[in-house]
Amino acid sequence: MSIDTVRAQLLQQVGHETHASDWLQVTQERINAFAAATGDFQWIHTDPERAAKESPWRRTIAHGYLTLSLYPLLRGIVDEGKPPYAGVRTVINYGLNKLRFVNAVREGSNVRGRSKLVAVDEFKGGLQITEEFTVDIEGETKPALVGEVLMRLYF
């Protein structure tokens, strides 16, 4: 599919939700793996016994940046067999315009990602899309995070 066709399709979707993921459980194992990868072993994340006694959430919570790092998985851009847009050969995370960690993700919680298309811009070699990305926590009224994410689509 050509860049012009994809651009035209995307422009029709601006202002609309374009993706909602399945629910994903945030386990202590995932939290511990993220702590090992980043060196952030703060007890609020990695010590279930202490968190049960001292944390306001009475359990460990995921790192905010762990929740953010789930973006590619929750957004559905990591499966080579299912590209998010036809004709796109590479998707690159380009950055963030805004990001707020609104609510803690407690260990064992289920989260899902939702994306709303905000803008579509051309650059040499592709399209840049801006999405409002929200991570919902099952059973909570406030989301875990809300951010504006930029992706570059190369054709």
N, C-alpha and C positions, 0 to 999 in steps of 0.2 A: 504494500500500500504506500502511496506517495506521501511526502510531507504535507502537501497541500490538502490532500484528503483527510489526513489525521488532524491537521490544524482546523479545518472546517468542522469536523466532528466534535473536537474539543471545545471550540468556541460556542457551540450549541449547549454545552454542558456547564458553562461558567455559571456559578451561583447555585449549582445543584450538588447533592451528595453523589459521588461517583463510585464509592467503594465502602463496604462494611465487611469486616472480617468475621470469622468464626471466633468463639470464645477460646482463650488460651489460659490455662492455669499457671500462675506464677508460684513455682515451688521453692522450697528452701534450697534444693540442689541448684536451681538456676541462679538464685541469689548468691549462693556461695561461689559458684563458678564465675559470676561477674566480679565478686570481691577479689577472687584470685587473679582475674585478668587485669584489674585496675589497681590493685593494692589497697583498696578501701575496705578495711576489715572492721569498721566502726561497729560496736556491739549492737546498735539498733537494727543492724542488718544481719549479723552473723551469730548472735548469741541468744538462742530461743529461751533459755532459762532466765537470763537476766532481763530480756525484753518482757517476759511474762510478769516479772515483778516490778520493773521500773518504767517501762514504756507506757506512754498514754494510750497506745493501741493494744497493749497487753499481748503482743506478739511481734515478731520481726516484721520489718517492712522492706520492700524492694528499694534499691537506690533509684532516685529520680532518673539518673542517666541510664539505668538498666531499662526502665520503662520506655525512655526515648529510643534506646538502641533496638527495641522491638519493632520500630517503624518499618524497616524493609520486609520483615516477616508478616506483620499485621496488614501491611499495605498490599501484599501480594506481588512483590517485585523480585522475588528471589528464585522463582521456579522458571528455569530456562525454557521448559516445555510450554509455559503459559505466559507469554509476554503481556504486560499490561496494556499495550497498544500494538495493533497490527503494523508491521513494517518497521518497527523500532528494533534496532540491533543491540543498542546499549542504553541502559538507564543509569545515570550518575546522580547520587545525592549531591546537591550543589550547596546547600546551606539552609539556614533558618533566618527568618526575619524577626519572629517573635516566639517566645516560649515561656509558658508558665506551668509550674508544677502545682496543681490545684489541690490535690488530695493524695494521701499516702495509699500505696498499694500494699495491703497486708499479705503476708505469706499465706498461700493457699487460695487467694482470690483469683477470680477469673476476670480477664481483661479482653477488650476487643478494640480494634481501631476503626475509625470512620474518617473518611476523607471527603471534603467538599472542594470542588475546583473554584479557585479564586481568579486566576489570570492565566493567559497563554501568551507568550512572547516568543518572537523569533530571534535566533542568534545564528551566526555563521555555522552551518552544519547541522542545525537542528531546531528544536523547540524547547523553551523553558516553561515549565508549568509551576504555578504556585498553588498549593493546597492548604486549606485549614485542616489540620490533623488533630483529632480528638481521641484520647484513649479513655474509654468508659470502663468503670468497675461494676461488675454485676452486683445488683442490689443496692448501689449507692446513687444518690442524686447528683453529687458532684463528680466530674471526671477526674482521672489521675493527672492528665495534662492536656493542654491545648497549645498548639503551636502552628506557625505558618512555615511550611516546608517547601523548599525549592528543589525541583528535579530537572535535570537536563536529559532530553531524549535525543539520541543520535540515530540517524537513518542511514 
